[in-house]
């Protein structure tokens, strides 16, 4: 399996730590992120700092999948 990359999905007043395969394409990533119906407005993404990089992800994104790793994350994942 490829290395994993963690990043923040930032919203207004809320953010989720996400994790993806290191070799995922932008097209694959965007296709999976389109399945998120957030209870917040999306503002962007950013890299985690050194401490945050050790935290467990709340959203796990694969080549053809996306899932919540923590059920307390305030969004829904929908399949189209």
Secondary structure, DSSP 4 states (H G I P E B T S, - for coil): ---EEEEEEEESS-EEEEEEETT--HHHHHHHHTTEEESS-EEEEE---TTGGGSPPSEEE-SS-EEESSTTSSEEE---
